[in-house]
Amino acid sequence: MNVPTLPAAWIARLNTFGASGTPCFFLIDFELQKPLLLSPEEFGPSGIRFSFPERPDVRNKAPVPIAMHPTPVPFDRFDRAFRTVQAGLQRGDSFLTNLTFATPVELSASLEDVYQQSHAKYRVYLPGEFVSFSPETFVTIDPSGYLESRPMKGTAENTPTGRSYLLSSEKEIAEHATIVDLIRNDLSRVARRVRVTDYRYLESIETATGGLVQTSSAIGGQLRPDWRENLGTVVGTLLPAGSVSGAPKSATLALIRQAEGRDRGYYCGIAGYFDGRRLDTCVLIRYIERVGDRYFFRSGGGITARSRAEEEYRELNDKIRIPRSGVLPEYLPILAR
């Protein structure tokens, strides 16, 4: 399977926005088949809402109680997909594969209510389709052309035991090292002097049912002075995001397709905001989608040869939480085996 590419017309339009310093917002799906690109005049009519660190969105509705009841994917179904990935890892098709599932959830409020009340570094709402409350930066570009990525790999309960496991687990250490190497290689395709500036630091995420802790790293390099004129080209070259695919990308994407059996759509894609001078993008994780009249919470994790199905299944379900908000959502885990 070849690594997919963005449509040339979409890339050219983002290049034009970059060259003219026109602010814009974009959504790119994981398969790179239905990217959206909106100018400021198109933000409102689209109904899309987004909140980024440099562009916060006003919470303009009164809070409502939110209850979320998941029905976890049966362990045997997860285990079948896990064994498919493990077979690919043992063949050498991949060194690391991100395996994800859609967990059915009963949701007492609307996706827009979740958008309004969740707290996250990045929040995105696409009417009738999904809400994402993501903690993960994909890449940023500052006005000088400095390009930086901060992939997140490794999640545990924010307890002394959880933090100790995350920092000492051979599997977690190997997974993080693989992703950092992949991201460093990806950035080197468009930037010079790429290096890791902060390796495996801890970040905490507060939720209504307790905190999570994740490990991240910072990798950066310098783009050419004409980076704005090539903004779409730079973004397209870096996709799909390595932290939610794996390494090497081509064979790993084929393995993901075989194990998951469906498109991810905007889940594990990216969202980006260009203010005319700088770019900020996030990975669309921590994600609830609507399909017909049903809701699904999408989550997953990186699988390596050292992974154990039971631990990965637990991580998949541990991530089914809404980040802490003014009105705390209810979460009732039902971990059926």
N, C-alpha and C positions, 0 to 999 in steps of 0.2 A: 504494500500500500504506500503510495507516494504521500508526502506531507501536503495537505491542502493549502491553497493560496487564496487570498482575497481577490474579488473581482477587480480588474484593472481600472474600471471607471470609478469605483469607490476610492481606490488608492489615489487616483488623479485628483479627485475632488478634495480629499483631505490635504494633499500637497498644495492645492490652490488656496485653501483656507489658511494653511500654515504660512505660505508666502505672503499673503495679504494681511496676516495678523487678525483674521476673523475668528472670534470665539465660536466654539462648537462643542457639541456633545455627541458621543457615539456609543453604540452597543455592537459587539461582535460576538456571534455565536461560536461555540467550540468547533463546529465543523466548517466555519468560515463561509457559509452558504447564504446567510441572510443578514448581512451587516446593515445597521442603520447609522445615518450621519445627519445631524440636525444643526441648522444655524439658529441663532437666538430667536429669529422670527418664527421658527418652527417649534420651539420648546413648548409653548402654551397649547397650540392646537393639537399637538400629539398626545397630550395628557400624561406624558412621561414626567416623572418627578425624580430628582436626584439631589443628594446632599454629599458634598465632598469637603475636605478640610478647608480649602480656600473658597468654597462656594456653598455655605450652609443653607439649607432649606428651612423656611419657617414652618413650625408645627401649627397648623391653622384650624385644627379640629379638636373638640373636647375629647379627652381620653375616655375609652370604653374598656370594660374588663375583657381580657383575652384569655381564653382557655384553649390549650392545644393537647390533643390526646393522640399519640401515635400508636399504630399497630405495626410493630417491627416486622421487617422481612423475616420469614422463617430461616432459622440457621442453616437447614439443609440446602435451601436455595442459594444462600450466600456461599456456602461451602463448595457448591458445584462451580460457581464462578471463580472462587478463590483457587480451586484446583486447576482450572483452566489457565489462570495466570501463572500459577506455580510451574505448570508444565512448560509454558513459554520461557520462564526464567531459567529452568533447568536446561532447556535446549540452547540457551544463550541468545534468544531473540531479544531479550530485554534485561537490563540490570535493575530497573525499578519501574513499576507500573502502578498508576493511580486507578484504583477500582472503586466505583461509586454505585449507589443504589438509590431508588426513589421509595421512600417510606410513606405509606398512606397516613395522613393525619386528619383528625376532625378538628376544625378550626371554628371558633365561635364568633370570629370577627372577620372583616374583609382584609384583603391583601393591603389595601391602602391604610387601614387601621394599624396593621402590623408595621408598615412603613413609618407611619406617624409616631409610633410609640417605641419602636426598637431604638437602641443606642448602638452605634457602630461608627467606625472611622469613615466608612462609605455606605450609603444607603441608596438603592435604586428601585423604582417601582415602574413597571410596564403594565398599564391597565389591562385587566383580564388575563394576564399571562403569568407574571411572577413578581415577587419582592425579594431583594437580596440585601442582607445586612452584613457586609463583608469587612473583616479586619485586615485583609491582605492587599498590600500594594503590589501591582504588577511592575510598572516602570514609572518613573518620573523623569522629566527633563526640565532643568532650570534655564533661565534666560541665557546663561553662558554656554549652554549645550552639554552640561554635565548630565549624563544618563545614569540612573541608579535603579536597581531592582532589590526588593526585600521579600524573597520567597519565605513562606511559612511551611515548615515540615516538622511534624511531631506534635501531638496533642495529649494532654493528660489532665486529670483533676488537679486543681490548684491547692494541693495539700503537700506536706513535707514528703509523704510517700510518692505522690505523683510527680513532684519536681525531681526527686532523687531518681526515679525510674527513667524519666525523660532524659536526664543528663548522663546517666550511666549505661543505659541499654545499648548493647552492641548493634541491635537492629536499628534503633533510632539514630544512632551516630552514623551508621553506614548510609541510611536513607538520606539524611541531611547532607552528608558529604557528596553524595551522588547528584543531588539537585543543585547544590552550589556549583559543582563542576559543570553541569549542564547549562545553568544560567550564565556562568562565566563565558562558556563557549558561544552561547547565543549572542551575548552582548558584544563579543569580539567580532561578530560579523558586521557590526555597524559602527563600533566605537574603537578608539585607541586607548592604550594604557589601562586596560581593564584589570581591576584587582579587587580583592575582598577587603573591605574596610572594617567590618565588625562581624565576627563569626559566632554563631550559635548563642545569641542572647535570648533571654526569656521575655515574653510578653504575656500579660494576664488579660482575660476577658471575663467580665462579670455578667452573670445571667441570673434569672429568677430562682434557679435551683442550685446555685453555687457557682464558683469560679472555675474556669479552665485556664491552663497555661500552655503556651506554645513556644517553640523555638524558631527564631528567624535569623537571617544573616543579611548583611548589606554588601552588595557588589556594584561597582560603578566604573564608568569610563567616560572619555571625552568624545563627543560627536564632532563632525566637521562644522565649520562656521555656517555653512548653508543648510543646516539641519531643518530649518522651518520649511524651506522649499521642498524638502524631501520627507516631510512628516509622515505622510501615508506610507511611503516606502519603508521607513524605519519601523513603524508599527507592524506592518505586514511581514517584515522579515523575522520578527521575534515571535510570531504566533505559529501554532497554539502555545499557550503558556506552559513552560516546562514543569512547574510545580504541580500541575493538575493533569499532566500527561505522563511523562516519564522519559527514560533514556534507553537506547537511542530513539528518537521520535518516530521515525517511519515505521519500524517494526513494532514499536510499542503501541502506536495508534491502531494498527491492525489487531493486536492482541486485546486492546480495550474493546474494540468493536465485537470481537468474538465472544468475550466474556460478558459484556453488558447487553448486547443484542438490540440496542436502540440508540438513536441519536441523543446527545445531551442537550441540544438546542443552546439556549443562552446560558444554561448552567455550565460553569467552568470556562465560559467565554470571558470577555473583558468589557468594562465600561471605561470611558475616558472623557475628560473635560480639558479643553484647550482654551485658556483665557485670552489668547492673543500673544502671550509672551512665554508661558510655561505650560507644560503638559503634566497631568496627573491621571493615572489609570489604576484600576483595581481588578482583581480576579473575582468573578461572580460566584462566590461560594456563600455558605450560610444562606440557603436559598429555598423558598417555598414557591411552588408553581401550582397553577390551576389548570386542570384538564377536564373540560366539561363542567360538571358540578362537584368534582372531587379535588382534594388538595394533597400534595405530596411534598415532603421535606427531602431535599436531595443532599446526600452526604457521602463521604468516603474517606479513603486514606491510601497512602503509598504502601505497596506490597514489594518486599524483597525476598530473597531466598531464605532469609532468617525469620521471616514473618510466621506467626502462628494464627490459624483461622480464628480461634476463640478470642484472642487479643484484638485482632482487626475488627471482628464483629462487634466487640464491646466499644471500640473507638467509633465505629459507624453510628451506633446508637447514642453514645455520649454526646455527640455533636448536635443532636436533635433538641435544640434549645433556642429561645429567642433572647438576645442580649437584654440586660436589665433596662427597664423603662420606668416611667413614672407610675404606671399601673402594671403590677407584676403579672406576667402570664403564668398560667398554671401548667405544670408539666408532670404527667403521670407516666413513668416508664413502665412498659409491660414487656419485659425481655423474655419472650417465649422461645423455647428451644424445640 
